[in-house]
Amino acid sequence: MKQFFGASQYGNLKEAVRGLANPQMILLFSNQTQFEQHVQELEQLYPQVPSIGCIGMSYDTRVVEKGVGVVAFYDGVSAVANVLEQVSAMPVKYIQRLQQDVHKVHASQQDTVCIDLCAGNDACALTTIYTVLRPLHISLVGGTGDAGKVSANGKIYEDAVAYALIKNNHGRVKAYKENIYHPMGDYRFIASGTDKSKYIIGALNGKPAKQVYQQILHVTEQEILTQTFKNPFGKINGDDICIISIKEVNGNALACFRQVNDSDVLILLELGDYRAIVKDTIRAIHQDFPKISAVFSVNCLFRYKLFSENHYMQEYLKEMSALGRHAGFVGYGEHFNNQFVNQSMSCVVFE
């Protein structure tokens, strides 16, 4: 199989897809102003080709911030695209679509991946999707787009998750997740006063969450939103750590990008040597896949900001491109199997 990436910094879709012939699956990453136009135009250019899309930045060896980017798979791929609606209330109502699509592409653990683009309420959407994928051990990689909209097969949806099942007919697939943070000290917090609908942490160990964060890290209230790049919270999930970014200060509480519940045990994380961690990830992928056809990744917006502020983003994309064809998009939250995480990278590698 092969992967195509095309882009236009000015939002010219025909320029972005120049040279793309006979695609078997298309991922569209547009800007808020032109999203609807691009979805319609893509369907006219490639009718009957399965596609999903969202509003967000994309990249290969450079980042497309405000234009349009297109990732396509061809030459040895079986794929189907669809959508689960009402993710804020009852996505399971549409689960039969996914069940039928899994059978349609003869999905299996070794050669199939699910790529999803979500409009919101990620945890509920992922839990629903994974009820179908888990028994088959099929991996999922995805993320959240902007403005609460996604597209599937030429139509735009709100309150939905669009997904693509992609089967590599000539080799294996494998999903990876990269975490550039590690626990800081021995801090352990019991969350309380939470608001699940607004992702708010009211208190940590019985004290106002904002006060606890400020006192440990010696930061002002204004510095909290940039400090989370270096020190997000973490939730222990078995042997894994799910990263939780701070979105904003809400009185004496902290609003996050991921849901926290009362009695959840949280830890404080600190930024590690991300340059070395990226090299370790690339080394691990090379060991698993001597021959790589393509890599599709989802990087968090906060990782993008962190890497950009440290003049590392361009170097990062250059290092990832050494794997082969690498492309992806910048999400507002990352999906890895049934996990909704922040400040991470998830990717799928095609043999």
N, C-alpha and C positions, 0 to 999 in steps of 0.2 A: 504494500500500500504506500501511498504518497500523501504528503501534506502540502497545501498551498497557503501562502499568506500574501495578501495584497492590501494596499492601503492608499488612502488619499488624505493628506493633512487638511484639505479644503472641503471634504465631504462630497467628493465626486465619486459616486459608486461605480460608474463605468470605468473610471481610471483604476479604481481599487481591484476590479475583477479582470483587468486586462490580462489575457493569456490563460484564463481559467476555462478549460474545456472539459466537458463530461464529468462534472463533480458528482459524487454520490452522497455527500452530506456537506451542508454549509452552516457555519456559525457567523452571525452578523453582530458587529459591535459598533454602534452608532452614537451620535450626539443627540441631546434632548430636542433640539430644534428640528432635525431632519429625520428622526427615527421612523416616523410613520411613512414618510416619503420613501425612505430607503427600503423598508419592509415591502412596500408595494412594488417598487422598482426591481428588487431582487427576485420577487415572484414572477414578474414579467420576463426577466432575463433568463431565469432557470425554472420554468414551470415544471411541476411534478417532482422536483428535486427536494427531498426533505431538508428543512432548515429550522433553526432556532436563533433567537437574537435577543439583545438587551441593550440598554444605554450604558456605555462604559468605555474606558480607554483600552486599547489593545497594543500589542507589540510583537516584534520578532527581534531584530537587532536594534530597533529604535522604538520609541513610544509614540503612539498616535493619540494625542490628548483630546482634540476637539473635532476631528474629521470622521473618517469611517475606516474600519478594518474588517477584513473578511478572512476567515480561516476555513479551508475546505479540505475534504478527504476524498481521494479518488484512487482508481487503479488497484482494485482488490479489496473493496470494502462493501459490506452489506449494512445498511443503516435505515433507521426509521425515526421520525420526530413526532412528538405529540405534546400534550399539555394536561396537567391536572389543575382544575379550577377550584375556586373557593378555599384557598389554602388557609385563610384565617378562620374558617369555620368547619369545613368538612371535605378535605381533599380526598378522603377515602371513598367518597361517593363516585369518584372517577377512576378508581384503581383498576377496574377491568380493562381500561385502555392500555395500561402498562403491562398487565398480564398477557393480553393479546399480542402486544408488540414484542414481548420477550420470545413468544413462540414464533412470531413472524420472521425474526432474524436468526432463529435457532441459537439464542444466546447461551454462552457457557463461560465458566470461570476463566479458562485459559486465554480466550481470544476476544472477549467482549467487555466493553466499559460503558457506563452510563455517564453522560455529561449533562449537568442540569444548570439552568439559569433561573434564578428565583426572583420574584417581585416582592418578597417579604414573608414574615412568619416562617423563617427557614427551618426551625427545629421541628415544627409540625409537618412541613412538607417532606423533610428528610426521613422522619420516622415512618411516614406513610409509604414513601417510595421503597424504603429498605425492607418493609414487610415482604415485598416481592423479590428484591435482589438478594437478601440475606440467605434464604434456603439454597440459592443457586451459587452463592459465594461470588457474585458479580460485583466488581468495584464501582464506586461512584466518585467522580471529581466534579466540582462545580463552584458556583458562587452567586452572589447577589448583585443584581444590576441596580441602576439608579432610577429614580422617579416612579417606582412602583409599577413598571410595565415590562412585559416580555413579549416575544413573538414566537409563533410556531406556524410553519407552512403558510406564510403570507398573511396571517391574521395577528392582530395585537390583542393582548389580554392584560387585565389588571387582576390583582389578587390571585395570582396563578404561578405555577412553576412549569417552565418548558423543559423538556428533556429530549436527549438524543441517545439512542442505543446504537453503538458503533461496533461492528464485528470485523476484526482483522482476518481476512480470509487466507493470509499468507504467514501468520506468525502469532506470537503471544502478545498480551498486553499486561501491564502491571501499574498500579497506582502507588504513589509515594506522597508523604507529607513531610514538610521541613519546618522545624521549630528552632528559632534562633535565640530562645530564652531558656533560662534555667532558674531554679528556686533561689530566692535571696534570703539568706539566714534561715532561721527556724520559725518564721512567722506562720501562724495558723489562725484563721479567723472563722467564726461562725456567723453567717449572714442572717440578718433579721430586718424587719420593717421593709421587706421587698415588695415591689409592685411588678408582677409578672408581665402585665400588659405594656408597661412603660420601661421595662428592663432596669428598674431602680433598685439600688442597694441603700437601705436607710441606715443601717447600723452594722458594725463589725465588732464582735465580742461585747455588744451592748453599748458601744460608744458611737457617736455620729461618724458615718463612713468618711466624710470629707476630712474631719479632724484627724482621724486615725492615719489616713494617707498622707496628710500634710506633716504630721508630727514625725512619722518615720523617715520621710524623704526630705524634710526641711525645705518645702516649697510653698510658695504663695498660692492663693486660690487661682490666680491668673496663669500660673505655671503648670497646673494639674493636667491640662489638655495636651501639652507637649511632653510632659514627664511620662505620660502613658506609653510613649514610643519606647522609652527605656525601661519602664516599670509597670507593665500591665498586671492584672490579677491572673491567677491560674486556678482552675478547678481540676482536682485529681480525678481521673477516670480510669481505674484499674492501674495499669503500668504507664498510662499516658497522661498528658497534661493538656487540657483545653484552655487556650488563652482567651482572656476576657478584657477587651479594651474599654477604656473610659470614654464616653461620648461627650458628656457635659456635667457641670455641677448643677444640682437641683436643690437649692437651699443648703441644708446640711447633709444632703444625700448625694450619691453619685449615680448618674444614669449611664448605662453601659450599652454596648452594641450586641450583647448577648444576654439572654435571660438568666437571672439568678433567683433561686428560690430560698425561702426561709429554711434555716438549718443546713444549707449547703456549706461545705468546708472549702474555704478559699486559701490560697497561699499568695505570696508576693513574688513576682518574677523580676529578673534583671537581664539586660541584654548581654548576650555572649559575643564571642568572636565570630561575627556573621560571615566574614570572608572565609575563614577556615571551615565553618559549617557548610557553606555552599560548596566548597571544594570536596568535602566529605560526601555530600549528596551526589555530586557528579561522579565521584569515584565509585560509589555504591551502585549507581545506575549502570556504569560501564561494566562492572563485574557481573551484573545480572544479564546485561544485554550487549554481547560483543558486536552485534549488528543492530543498528537502530534506524527505523524508517522515519519516525517523527516523535516529538515530545510536545504535548499541549499542557500548559500550566495556568494556574490562577494565583495571582499575587495580590495580597491585601493592599488596600489604598494606603494604610499606615506604613507598610513595608516600602511601598513606592516612595512615600514622603521621606521616610528615614534614609533610604538609599540615596535619594536625590539630594537631600540636605548634606549628606556626607560624600557627595560626588562619586558615588559607587554604582548608580543605576546603569550607566552605559557599560561599565566594566562587567557588571553582573550579567547583562544580556549577552555580551560577547562571550563570557565563560559558558553560559548555558547553550549558546549556539554551537559550541564545540562538540556537543552531543550529536548534532545533526540538525535536521529541520526542527527549530523550536519556535513556537508562537503561543500566545495566550492573551489573557485580559486581566485588568485590574478590578477586583471585586470589593464590595463593601462587607464581605464576610466570605469565608471559604468553607467548602464542603469536602469532606473526606469520608467516604462510606456513610455512616449514619451520624457523623460528627459535624456540628456547626461551630467553627472556630474563628478567631480573629488573629490578625497580625501574623499569619502563617502563609505558607505556599503549599498548594497541592498540585500534583501533576499526574498525567498518565503517559506512559512510554509504550510506543508501538514497535514491535520487532520488525 
